[in-house]
């Protein structure tokens, strides 16, 4: 029993150390407001609560754009478009196999971008800025 307690305590300490390292080195991420393509842009007086009703969310930092699917929706097309140069990334992903997709963005040039996620008859969009 003593060996089990020691092993449990050691494992717990390692997990805490790992989590603290992750926290210390984590980058600031920004949530991308995603909306259906046929809805208007949110305004300062309009709450963004409707965003949480969608089955997709996205965050971005200096290196990664992460798209998270809260539920499996089958195949989805993820497209990133630069306002001045056009499509810079496009991939069809299977959300049945993976619910999180990470796109390397550290080589993207500065400018305004649009994230488009299309599946079945639904198109979702979100805008973000690379500085």
C-alpha positions in Angstrom: 0.0 0.0 0.0 2.9 2.3 0.8 4.4 1.8 -2.7 1.1 2.6 -4.2 0.8 5.9 -2.2 4.4 6.8 -3.2 3.7 6.1 -6.9 0.5 8.0 -6.8 2.2 11.0 -5.1 5.1 10.9 -7.6 2.7 10.8 -10.5 0.7 13.6 -9.1 3.8 15.8 -8.6 4.9 15.1 -12.2 1.5 16.0 -13.5 1.5 19.3 -11.6 5.0 20.1 -12.8 4.0 19.4 -16.4 0.8 21.5 -16.0 2.7 24.4 -14.5 5.3 24.3 -17.3 2.5 24.4 -19.8 0.9 27.3 -18.1 4.2 29.2 -17.8 5.0 28.9 -21.4 1.6 29.2 -22.9 1.0 32.0 -25.4 -1.8 34.5 -25.3 -4.6 33.2 -27.5 -7.4 35.1 -29.0 -10.8 33.6 -29.6 -12.1 34.1 -33.2 -15.7 35.0 -33.3 -17.4 32.5 -35.6 -20.8 33.2 -37.0 -23.0 31.7 -39.7 -22.3 33.1 -43.1 -25.8 34.5 -43.4 -25.7 36.5 -40.1 -24.6 40.0 -39.6 -21.3 41.0 -38.0 -21.7 41.4 -34.2 -21.8 45.0 -33.0 -20.6 46.3 -29.6 -24.2 46.4 -28.4 -25.0 42.9 -29.6 -24.0 40.1 -27.3 -21.8 37.4 -28.8 -23.7 34.7 -26.9 -25.0 33.2 -30.1 -21.5 32.1 -31.0 -21.5 29.5 -28.3 -24.5 27.8 -30.0 -22.3 26.8 -32.9 -20.6 23.4 -32.9 -17.2 25.0 -33.9 -14.8 27.3 -32.1 -11.4 28.7 -33.0 -8.5 30.4 -31.3 -5.3 31.9 -32.6 -1.9 32.9 -31.2 1.3 33.9 -33.0 2.0 30.4 -34.1 -1.2 28.3 -34.3 -4.8 28.6 -35.4 -6.8 25.9 -33.6 -10.2 24.8 -34.8 -12.2 22.7 -32.4 -15.4 20.8 -33.3 -17.6 20.2 -30.2 -19.3 17.3 -31.9 -18.7 15.1 -34.9 -20.1 16.6 -38.1 -18.4 14.4 -40.7 -16.2 16.0 -43.4 -15.6 19.7 -43.1 -13.6 22.0 -45.3 -11.4 24.5 -43.4 -10.2 27.4 -45.5 -8.1 30.4 -44.5 -8.1 33.3 -46.9 -6.0 36.5 -46.9 -8.0 39.6 -48.0 -5.2 40.6 -50.4 -3.8 37.3 -51.7 -6.6 34.8 -51.6 -6.6 31.2 -50.2 -3.5 30.5 -48.1 -4.7 27.2 -46.5 -7.4 24.7 -47.3 -8.0 21.2 -46.1 -10.9 18.7 -45.9 -10.9 17.2 -42.4 -12.8 14.3 -40.9 -14.3 15.4 -37.6 -15.3 11.8 -36.8 -11.6 10.9 -36.5 -10.4 14.1 -34.7 -12.2 17.0 -33.1 -9.3 19.5 -33.1 -7.3 20.8 -36.0 -4.2 22.9 -35.8 -2.9 25.1 -38.6 0.6 26.7 -38.5 0.2 30.4 -39.1 3.6 31.8 -38.1 4.6 32.2 -41.8 1.4 34.0 -42.7 2.0 37.6 -43.8 0.5 40.6 -41.9 -3.1 41.4 -42.9 -6.7 40.5 -42.5 -7.8 36.9 -42.8 -11.1 35.0 -43.0 -11.5 31.5 -41.6 -14.3 29.6 -43.4 -15.6 26.2 -42.2 -18.0 24.5 -44.5 -19.9 21.2 -43.8 -23.1 19.9 -45.3 -25.2 23.0 -46.0 -23.6 25.1 -43.3 -20.9 27.7 -43.8 -19.3 29.4 -40.8 -16.9 32.3 -41.0 -14.6 34.3 -38.6 -12.2 37.1 -39.2 -8.8 37.6 -37.6 -5.8 39.9 -38.0 -2.2 38.8 -38.3 0.3 41.6 -37.3 
